[in-house]
């Protein structure tokens, strides 16, 4: 079968929601759940993963050009939506891989049901609270200057900067839509679900927790603790990467997932 | 025309020249409680003077800032409800979308109205973007929360037969039955501030009073949007002027030089509006995403800047760095001798099609008590009576 190469995303209705969907590659399915900054068809990680998987990479409801149903206001809502999504596409033996906000969604999905899921990958995940009431685990992106957020989030912040004079109208619209939807879902409690840490024990599929070594939005120790709450989860650092290892080290990121999912890979 | 005197009750000694941000994250170690106490009491004295002079009073609310120490508009209004005799007491306003408990707003507003024997003018506002952060209210869908709070407050004030329940999207109460009920029936007049065209129209539809703050000649567009909303709600009569309010700066002197010197002092307020740290300027969702995107493409992370124009639409630049003369030309400032101030107000009034309430910032920043008292007194004694006459004849002519 010839590999079909999509260079753009398609608008398509799934489980009652019109979604901005990237689909690429052949092989077993991998549901890629993007971080709050969104996903682009040109992100190299998609093509890399597409060498081993049928990559299904929607923009979450409210992100990209995906519609946002009025009643969806929590990450819990997104998790239920994705369970419906998996049912609608009849996905089986699915690898679910999420980064940051996308990993939070992935965890919320997995605590509910892993019937269709074979492996879980959480990269630089947010979503749980570990510190006490006077200590935050996650840098507050809503009150931190953007240039400083970039420094904390990237091993090489130069790739992050957005030139406001150069971006297209569409790119700007999507960027600010993504920011607004993130605030809708994650404003307060900030970037976590108070219940999630107590529910992670329900995840019973092989789980890989990947973390950029230079991540200063969520520190590697936060990631280790997160992994520690999931039975049998493996924790691996990715060097020369920050909060978005899928962007900074797409080859290594993809290879680690492919290895993890291959027979014998979870041992 | 009703005229209201305003100060933000600032702590100007903390307006450090090198502070990037005067709001949200300026440490309160810079607030000496002794100095603050003297300032609060002085500002209250100036409002007592307003009452004696026959002026009305407007109070506002801000949080975590050296530009305005009034962290609760209700508290200032409560003090003035007891201590003043005649003045209308306008709160502009309570940021009802940022408060967790609109029932509490209904109760406190009712108490103020009763103690003042029906002098409360009740302003509900969206608030400024940066104060989403101290309140921690979610910046997305603020206006949905605003209108639900607004509806709950008005229902609480107008229901007299015992408790009702409320299970809304944002607020839940099992038993609402406020004591006291407000003095004014059915409830105190409702105001909101608006420079955004969308909300002006919504206010017109409801018939509330719209105040536009230092928008200069753009005020005409805001009032015209209000009129559309007023008419679309099915009202046959044209919008009465008492639905329209404008806020500007006022500085009066016995000579032009003295008036302009006072104008320089009161204008300092404009410089503080832009001194907000980047992340607080425009929290995601506070402004429509499509507008925020276009703004970003124009100015990056800097956030919106208030641009002025002359009466004829010629650009005058940003208000923040403007000279006194530019702010006068832009319709933000009314300053000079009483005669000059009168002419400027009348000129502006005619250019934008009239308004029924004039809100004047008579004190800001380092403007001291003596200058404030003299400016207010000159205005009340030598400008206000002439404006009353002018307004009355303008309405007759209409």
Contacts between the chains, C-beta under 8 A, distances in Angstrom:
chain1	res1	chain2	res2	distance
A	142	B	133	7.7
A	142	B	279	6.7
A	142	B	283	6.4
A	142	B	284	7.1
A	143	B	133	6.0
A	143	B	279	4.9
A	143	B	280	6.9
A	144	B	279	5.9
A	145	B	277	7.2
A	145	B	278	4.8
A	145	B	279	5.6
A	145	B	301	7.7
A	146	B	278	7.1
A	146	B	279	7.5
A	146	B	301	5.6
A	164	B	296	5.3
A	164	B	297	5.7
A	164	B	298	7.8
A	164	B	299	7.4
A	164	B	300	4.2
A	164	B	301	7.7
A	165	B	297	7.4
A	165	B	300	8.0
A	167	B	297	6.8
A	169	B	293	7.6
A	169	B	297	7.3
A	172	B	293	3.9
A	172	B	294	7.2
A	172	B	296	6.0
A	172	B	297	5.1
A	173	B	289	7.2
A	173	B	290	6.0
A	173	B	293	4.8
A	175	B	293	6.7
A	175	B	296	7.6
A	176	B	284	7.3
A	176	B	289	4.3
A	176	B	290	7.3
A	176	B	292	4.6
A	176	B	293	4.0
A	176	B	296	6.7
A	177	B	289	4.7
A	177	B	293	7.8
A	179	B	284	4.0
A	179	B	285	7.9
A	179	B	289	7.3
A	179	B	292	7.8
A	180	B	140	5.8
A	180	B	284	4.7
A	180	B	285	4.4
A	180	B	289	4.5
A	180	B	292	7.6
A	181	B	140	8.0
A	182	B	284	6.8
A	183	B	138	6.9
A	183	B	139	5.7
A	183	B	140	5.0
A	183	B	283	7.0
A	183	B	284	4.1
A	183	B	285	4.9
A	184	B	138	7.3
A	184	B	140	4.3
A	184	B	141	7.3
A	184	B	285	6.6
A	187	B	136	8.0
A	187	B	138	4.4
A	187	B	139	6.9
A	187	B	140	7.1
A	188	B	136	5.6
A	188	B	138	6.4
